Amino acid sequence: QVQLVESGGGLVQAGGSLRLSCAASGSIFSINFMGWYRQAPGGQRDLVARIFKSGGTDYADSVKGRFTIFRDNVKNTVYLQMNSLKPEDTAVYYCTCNTGTLTQRDYWGQGTQVTVSS
């Protein structure tokens, strides 16, 4: 079992920045990757960024060059630094992690609202 606690959402003007945090606890040794998804009203939940156990990362095309995912292994926390925010970045952002080897399982945080005003 892994527990994820998110923080850092809020309201920001277009062009501004926010940093989201996701603290993991529990069976963190089994985590394969952690990441962020987002879901806009009426939309599906889409990948924003992931960071793998190896340290490798991948990003959605829409956020490349603006968002950065990184982690603090001591604090077991993953961050999403969001710069040059656009109104279309408005969504609920969910932290997630994937665990296990032969049997994999995904865990999700409670979600944090990010609103970018124009």
N, C-alpha and C positions, 0 to 999 in steps of 0.2 A: 504494500500500500504506500502511496505517495500522496502527500497533501501539498497543495499549491495555494499560496496566498499572494494576490496581486495588489499593487498600489500604483498611484501616480497618474491616473486619468484626470481629466478636467476639461475646461473650456479655454481655448486659445485662439488668437486671431490668425488668419492666414499668413504664412511666412514665419510663424513662431515655432517654438520647440517645446517638446514634452519628453519626459523620460518615464517609462513604465518599468516597474520592478516585479519580479516573481520569485518568491522565496519557496524553496522546496524543502520538505522534511519527510522523514520516514525512510523507506527503502531506496535511498538515493543512489546507492551503489549499482542498482539495476537499470538506471536511466540510460537509454541509448541516445536520445536527443531531447532537447527542450526547445520550445518555440512559441510563437505568437500567431494566432489567427484573429480575424476580425469579421464581424457581421454587421452590415448596415441594415436599416429597416427594410423589410421585404426582400432582403437578399440572402444568399447562402453564406455559410462560414468559409472563408477563404484563407489560405496560408499567407502570412506576411513575411515571416523569417523563421529560420531554425538554426540552432547551433548543435553540432553533434559532439559525441564524447571525444572524438579526435580533435575537436576544435574547429573543424570545417563548418562553413556556413552556407546557407542559400537564402535567396530573397525572391519575393515576387517582383516581376519586372516593374510594376508600378511604383515601387518604393526604392529601387536600386539607386544608390547615390544620395539618398536622403535619409534613410533609416540605417541604423547599425545595431546589430545584436551582439552582445558580449556577456561574459559571465565572471563572477567572483567565486572561485571554487572554495574559498575559505568560508564564505557566507552562504554557500549553496544557493546563490541567487543569480538569476538571469535578468538582464536589462535590455530594453529596447529604447535606444535614443532616436527620437524622431525630430528631424529638422525640416525646415522649409515646408511646413505642413500646409495642406490644401483642404478646401472644404470637402472634397471627395474622400478624404481620409477619415471623415466622421463615421464612427462605428463603435460598437462594443468590442473591445479587444479581450481575447481570451488567452491565457497562458495554458500551455499544454506540455505534457511530456509523454514519451514512449518508453516503455520498460520491457525487460525480459528478452529472452533469446528464442527458444523454440516456441514458447507461448508469449505473445506480446500483448500488452495492454496499454491503452491510452488513458491518461488522467487529465482533468480540466479544472482550471480555476473558476471562480465565480463570475469573472468578467468585470471589466472596468470601462466606463464610458469615456470616449474621447470625442469632443465636439470642436470643430474648427469653423469659426465664423469668417464670412467673407468681408 
